[in-house]
Amino acid sequence: MAENDDGNALRDLAKALAKVEEMLQFLPDGAAKNLVSKIGTLRGLLLEQRPPAFVLVGRRGAGKSSLVNALFGHKVANVGHVRGQTGRGTWYEHTAEAGTLHLLDTRGLQEGSAPVEADYPDAKGASHRDAITSVAVELKKRAPDAVVFVVRAQDVDSAIDADLTGIEEVMGAIERAHKFRPPIVGVLTHCDLFEPKRTRLHLPKEEAEEALHEKLSYVNEAEGVLERKLKSRGLLAQHVIGVRGVSAYLSFDKNGNVRDDERWNIDALCTLLYAHMPNAGRGMFVRLSQVRGLQDDLAQTLTQATAAVCAAIAAMPIPVADVVPITSLQVSLVVSIAWIAGRRIEKKAALEMLASLGVNVGAGFLLREGARALVKYVFPGGGAAISGAVAFAGTLAIGAAARAYYLRGESLERAKEIYENSEKEASPPAPPPASPPSPPKEEP
């Protein structure tokens, strides 16, 4: 979560994780190592997050600016219909209530004329420089999470070698500036122009199956061609993670409002990018993209990590100190899932939601301590394990309820039902009954 969304929740989470790290000394080495990994996941996704950053590279007319607008869902970059529009590499910083996304839209490769926008003046005062030099200037400012190679689908087999050389130069510039090479994603734009031209990819249910199948076959063929060409370059091959064909067409009126939306397969592109992003950029990317599958994936990752940390806390031999961090972690989980969904809730609202589910901090503490005492009486040493399992089950159930309520729009009553069912399914089995004492042996 960004600091301005709910600073209190972030501060509570940071304190809870710091306290858990202090408790690692009570765990065996193997368990401590696993917990460090889970804590790292939570820190990366929630406390160290930043806007994701992508570099868009491609020749003039490939549709880079259109793809920028398609990812944002509204007008951000001007689209040049006749001459190349983008004059220099520009990090577009889109900031809205949902968050921020950085996209480096570059000057087109193989330009036939000077673009409309002016480039940075060079040492001799020239206002236009080659595309790669312009990109290199901007790359020093920020390390990208991925390079997105944009190619017009109908040009996938047309003079592509020069474009691939451009990608190699861009990757070299990134390595010089940041000492690493990011993943490469190929994007085929204008897939809507494949034959049959009138068959609409963005409205598949309204189109004839045969015509749709024909059009998709051309898309698949073009994707294969581009991927093979990218991987034919030894310097690029190991960094190529996939190719996606898309339609990025959005039309705007004079006020910037969308009047036509024919976007297709943008969600698939977002999914591919998300899969290869560092944790620090994932939260905001998912919140901005609003792709339901990605939201659910990230929420489940957060739930699993939080549950593992809560279980470790509850299993530690500290009878009272575990209540505060467990509560803070569970509240932060609810706030985080709501934030992923595009909502903004405060700590108080999260506590109220937990109360509506029937989650009671005091009751949870008594349950954990009761489990410890019972198992200690029945078979000494097992109380901590049962207590940890109870905390794990409860946190998984809270995550399941929050996903239902915030991501799928279920009612609060339904979320409570999901919480109760999930808790039962994940709860540890009851400890075995104590064996009755053996009767005393009779004296002969």
C-alpha positions in Angstrom: 0.0 0.0 0.0 1.1 3.5 -0.7 1.9 5.5 2.4 -0.9 8.0 1.7 -3.5 5.2 1.5 -3.2 4.1 5.1 0.0 5.1 6.9 -1.2 3.6 10.2 -1.6 0.2 8.7 1.8 0.3 7.1 3.4 1.4 10.3 1.7 -1.3 12.3 2.8 -3.9 9.7 6.4 -2.7 9.8 6.4 -2.9 13.7 4.8 -6.3 13.6 7.4 -7.7 11.2 10.2 -6.2 13.1 9.0 -7.8 16.3 8.7 -11.2 14.5 12.3 -10.9 13.4 13.3 -10.4 17.0 11.5 -13.6 17.8 13.4 -15.7 15.2 15.9 -16.8 17.9 13.2 -19.0 19.4 12.8 -21.0 16.2 15.1 -23.8 14.8 17.2 -22.8 11.9 15.0 -24.5 9.2 11.8 -22.8 10.5 13.6 -19.5 10.9 14.9 -19.6 7.3 11.4 -20.3 5.9 9.9 -17.4 8.1 12.6 -15.0 6.8 11.4 -15.8 3.3 7.8 -15.1 4.1 8.7 -11.9 5.9 10.7 -10.9 2.8 7.6 -11.5 0.6 5.5 -9.2 2.8 8.1 -6.5 2.9 8.6 -6.6 -0.8 4.9 -6.5 -1.7 3.7 -4.0 0.9 6.5 -2.0 2.6 9.1 -1.7 -0.3 6.7 -1.3 -3.2 7.1 1.2 -5.9 5.5 2.0 -9.3 6.3 -0.5 -11.9 8.4 0.7 -14.9 8.5 -0.6 -18.5 10.4 0.5 -21.6 8.5 0.5 -24.8 10.7 0.1 -27.9 9.6 -0.1 -31.6 9.7 1.6 -34.9 7.5 4.5 -36.0 3.9 3.5 -36.4 4.3 0.3 -34.3 1.7 1.6 -31.8 3.8 2.4 -28.8 1.8 5.5 -27.7 -1.4 3.6 -28.4 -0.3 0.8 -26.1 0.5 3.3 -23.4 -3.1 4.6 -23.6 -4.4 1.0 -23.7 -2.6 0.1 -20.5 -3.8 3.2 -18.7 -7.3 2.9 -20.0 -7.4 6.6 -21.0 -5.5 9.2 -22.9 -1.9 9.7 -21.7 0.3 9.8 -24.8 -0.5 11.6 -28.0 -0.8 9.3 -31.0 0.8 10.4 -34.3 -1.4 9.6 -37.2 1.0 10.8 -40.0 4.4 11.7 -38.7 6.3 10.1 -35.8 4.8 11.8 -32.6 7.3 10.9 -29.9 10.3 13.2 -30.1 12.4 11.8 -27.2 12.4 9.1 -24.7 9.9 10.1 -22.1 9.0 8.4 -18.8 5.3 8.9 -18.5 4.3 9.0 -14.9 0.6 8.3 -14.6 -0.6 9.1 -11.1 -4.2 8.7 -10.0 -6.0 7.5 -7.0 -5.1 3.9 -8.0 -1.4 4.6 -8.0 1.4 5.4 -10.4 2.9 3.6 -13.4 6.1 4.6 -15.2 6.4 3.9 -19.0 9.3 5.0 -21.1 7.9 5.6 -24.5 10.7 6.0 -27.0 11.3 7.7 -30.3 10.5 5.3 -33.1 13.3 3.2 -34.6 14.0 3.6 -38.3 12.3 7.0 -38.5 11.9 8.4 -42.0 11.6 12.0 -40.8 12.1 14.0 -37.6 9.3 13.5 -35.1 6.8 16.2 -34.1 8.2 16.5 -30.5 11.7 17.9 -30.1 14.5 15.8 -28.5 17.0 17.0 -26.0 19.5 19.3 -27.7 22.9 17.7 -28.0 26.3 19.2 -27.5 26.2 20.9 -30.9 22.7 22.3 -30.4 21.0 19.8 -32.7 17.4 19.2 -31.6 17.1 15.6 -32.8 19.3 12.6 -32.0 19.1 9.0 -32.8 16.5 7.0 -31.0 18.9 4.8 -29.0 20.8 7.8 -27.6 17.6 9.4 -26.5 16.6 6.2 -24.7 19.9 5.9 -23.0 19.6 9.3 -21.5 16.3 8.4 -19.8 17.4 4.9 -18.8 20.0 6.5 -16.4 17.1 7.9 -14.4 15.2 4.6 -13.7 15.8 0.9 -14.0 13.0 -0.8 -16.0 11.2 -4.0 -14.9 10.9 -5.1 -18.5 11.5 -4.1 -22.1 8.4 -4.3 -24.2 9.2 -4.7 -27.9 6.3 -3.3 -29.9 5.9 -4.5 -33.5 3.0 -3.9 -35.9 1.6 -7.4 -36.5 1.6 -7.0 -40.3 5.3 -6.0 -40.2 6.5 -8.9 -38.2 8.5 -10.3 -41.1 9.4 -6.9 -42.7 12.9 -5.6 -42.1 12.8 -6.9 -38.5 16.6 -7.3 -38.2 17.1 -3.6 -37.8 14.6 -3.6 -35.0 16.3 -6.5 -33.2 19.6 -4.6 -33.4 17.8 -1.7 -31.7 16.6 -4.0 -28.9 20.2 -5.3 -28.4 21.4 -1.7 -28.1 18.7 -0.8 -25.6 19.5 -3.9 -23.5 23.2 -2.9 -23.6 22.3 0.6 -22.4 20.3 -0.8 -19.5 23.2 -3.1 -18.6 25.6 -0.2 -18.6 23.3 2.0 -16.5 22.0 -0.6 -14.0 24.3 -3.7 -14.3 21.5 -6.1 -15.2 19.3 -7.2 -18.2 15.6 -7.1 -17.8 13.1 -9.6 -19.4 11.9 -8.9 -22.9 8.2 -9.1 -23.9 7.2 -9.0 -27.6 3.9 -7.2 -28.3 2.2 -7.5 -31.7 -0.2 -4.5 -32.2 -3.0 -4.0 -34.7 -4.0 -7.6 -34.6 -7.6 -6.4 -35.2 -6.5 -5.7 -38.8 -5.9 -9.4 -39.7 -8.4 -11.0 -42.0 -11.3 -11.3 -41.8 -11.1 -7.6 -41.0 -14.7 -7.2 -39.9 -14.4 -10.0 -37.3 -14.0 -8.3 -33.9 -11.5 -9.9 -31.5 -12.8 -7.8 -28.6 -16.4 -9.1 -29.1 -15.8 -12.9 -29.8 -19.2 -14.0 -28.6 -20.8 -11.9 -31.4 -18.7 -13.3 -34.2 -18.9 -16.5 -36.3 -16.7 -19.2 -34.9 -15.1 -20.0 -38.2 -14.1 -16.4 -38.9 -12.9 -15.9 -35.4 -10.8 -19.1 -35.6 -9.2 -17.9 -38.9 -8.3 -14.5 -37.4 -6.8 -16.0 -34.3 -4.7 -18.4 -36.4 -3.1 -15.5 -38.0 -2.4 -13.9 -34.6 -0.8 -17.2 -33.4 1.3 -17.5 -36.5 2.6 -13.9 -36.1 3.4 -14.5 -32.4 5.4 -17.5 -33.3 7.3 -15.7 -36.0 8.3 -12.8 -33.7 9.3 -15.1 -30.8 11.5 -17.2 -33.1 13.2 -14.0 -34.5 13.8 -12.6 -31.0 15.3 -15.9 -29.8 17.5 -16.2 -32.9 19.6 -13.4 -31.4 22.0 -14.9 -28.9 22.2 -11.8 -26.8 18.4 -11.6 -26.5 17.3 -15.3 -26.4 17.7 -16.0 -22.7 15.8 -12.8 -21.8 12.7 -13.3 -24.0 9.8 -14.4 -21.8 7.0 -14.4 -24.4 5.1 -12.7 -27.2 1.5 -11.5 -27.0 -0.7 -10.2 -29.9 -3.1 -7.4 -28.9 -5.4 -4.7 -30.1 -4.7 -1.4 -28.4 -7.3 0.7 -30.2 -8.9 3.4 -28.1 -10.5 6.5 -29.6 -11.0 9.7 -27.6 -13.2 12.7 -28.1 -12.0 16.3 -27.7 -12.5 16.2 -24.0 -10.3 13.1 -23.6 -13.3 10.7 -23.0 -13.2 7.2 -24.5 -15.6 7.0 -27.4 -14.5 3.7 -28.9 -12.8 0.8 -27.0 -11.6 -2.1 -29.1 -8.8 -3.3 -26.7 -8.2 -7.1 -26.9 -5.7 -9.3 -25.0 -4.3 -6.5 -22.9 -5.1 -8.6 -19.8 -2.9 -11.4 -21.2 -0.1 -9.0 -21.7 -0.5 -7.7 -18.1 -0.4 -11.3 -16.8 2.8 -12.0 -18.6 4.5 -8.9 -17.3 3.2 -9.5 -13.7 4.7 -13.1 -13.7 8.2 -11.7 -14.3 8.1 -8.6 -12.2 9.9 -8.1 -8.8 7.6 -8.1 -5.8 8.2 -4.4 -5.2 6.3 -3.4 -8.4 3.5 -6.0 -8.3 1.1 -4.4 -5.9 0.6 -1.2 -7.7 0.6 -2.9 -11.1 -2.2 -5.2 -10.1 -4.2 -2.3 -8.5 -3.8 -0.2 -11.7 -4.5 -3.1 -14.2 -7.6 -4.3 -12.3 -7.1 -7.8 -13.9 -9.2 -10.0 -11.6 -6.9 -13.1 -12.0 -3.9 -11.1 -11.0 -5.7 -9.5 -8.0 -6.7 -12.9 -6.7 -3.2 -14.3 -7.3 -1.5 -11.5 -5.3 -4.1 -11.6 -2.6 -3.5 -15.3 -2.1 0.2 -14.8 -2.0 -0.2 -12.2 0.7 -2.6 -14.5 2.6 -0.2 -17.5 2.5 2.7 -15.4 3.7 0.7 -13.7 6.4 -0.7 -17.0 7.7 2.8 -18.5 7.8 4.1 -15.6 9.9 1.1 -15.7 12.2 1.5 -19.5 12.7 5.2 -19.0 13.6 4.4 -16.3 16.1 1.7 -18.4 17.8 4.0 -21.4 18.0 6.6 -19.5 19.8 6.9 -20.0 23.6 5.7 -16.5 24.4 2.2 -16.6 25.9 1.2 -12.9 25.6 3.6 -11.2 23.2 2.1 -12.8 20.2 -1.3 -11.1 20.3 -0.3 -7.7 19.1 1.7 -8.7 16.0 -0.8 -11.4 15.0 -3.6 -8.8 15.2 -1.6 -6.2 13.3 -0.7 -8.7 10.5 -4.3 -9.9 10.1 -5.6 -6.3 10.0 -2.9 -5.4 7.4 -3.9 -8.4 5.3 -7.5 -7.1 5.1 -6.4 -3.6 4.3 -4.0 -4.8 1.6 -6.6 -7.0 -0.1 -9.0 -4.1 -0.2 -6.3 -1.8 -1.6 -5.5 -4.4 -4.4 -9.2 -4.3 -5.3 -8.9 -0.5 -5.8 -10.6 0.3 -2.5 -9.2 2.5 0.2 -10.0 1.5 3.8 -8.5 2.4 7.1 -7.4 0.3 10.0 -10.7 1.0 11.8 -12.8 -0.2 8.9 -10.7 -3.4 8.7 -11.3 -4.1 12.4 -15.0 -3.5 11.9 -15.0 -6.0 9.0 -13.2 -8.6 11.1 -15.7 -8.0 13.9 -18.5 -8.6 11.4 -17.0 -11.9 10.4 -17.0 -12.9 14.1 -13.2 -12.6 14.5 -12.4 -11.7 18.1 -8.9 -11.0 19.2 -9.4 -11.9 22.8 -11.3 -15.1 21.9 -8.5 -16.0 19.4 -5.9 -15.6 22.1 -7.9 -17.7 24.6 -8.3 -20.4 21.9 -4.6 -20.5 21.2 -3.7 -20.6 24.9 -6.4 -23.1 25.6 -5.0 -25.3 22.9 -1.5 -25.0 24.4 -2.7 -25.9 27.8 -4.8 -28.9 26.6 -2.0 -30.4 24.5 0.5 -29.7 27.2 -1.6 -31.8 29.6 -2.2 -34.6 27.1 1.3 -34.8 25.5 3.8 -32.2 26.7 5.6 -30.1 24.1 2.8 -30.2 21.5 0.9 -27.1 22.5 2.9 -24.7 20.4 2.4 -26.7 17.2 -1.4 -26.8 17.7 -1.5 -23.1 18.6 0.4 -22.3 15.4 -2.0 -24.4 13.3 -4.9 -22.5 14.8 -3.4 -19.2 14.0 -2.6 -20.4 10.4 -6.1 -21.6 9.8 -7.7 -18.4 11.2 -5.5 -16.2 9.0 -6.2 -18.2 5.8 -9.9 -17.9 6.6 -9.6 -14.1 7.0 -7.9 -13.9 3.7 -10.5 -16.0 2.0 -13.3 -13.8 3.4 -11.5 -10.6 2.4 -11.0 -11.9 -1.2 -14.7 -12.7 -1.5 -15.8 -9.4 -0.1 -13.4 -7.0 -1.8 -12.4 -8.8 -5.0 -15.5 -10.7 -6.0 -18.1 -8.3 -4.5 -19.7 -10.9 -2.2 -22.0 -9.7 0.6 -20.7 -9.4 4.1 -23.0 -12.3 5.1 -21.5 -14.5 2.4 -18.0 -13.4 3.4 -18.7 -14.5 7.0 -20.0 -17.9 5.7 -16.8 -18.3 3.7 -14.7 -17.4 6.7 -16.4 -19.9 8.9 -16.2 -22.7 6.3 -12.5 -21.9 5.5 -11.6 -21.9 9.2 -13.2 -25.3 9.7 -11.4 -26.8 6.7 -8.0 -25.5 7.6 -8.3 -26.0 11.4 -6.0 -28.6 13.0 -7.5 -31.9 14.1 -8.5 -32.2 17.8 -5.7 -33.7 19.9 -6.2 -37.4 20.7 -7.8 -38.3 24.0 -5.5 -39.2 26.9 -5.0 -42.9 27.4 -6.7 -44.2 30.6 -4.2 -45.1 33.3 -3.2 -48.7 33.4 -4.7 -50.7 36.4 -2.2 -51.5 39.2 -0.7 -54.9 39.0 -1.9 -57.3 41.7 0.6 -58.6 44.2 1.1 -62.3 43.8 
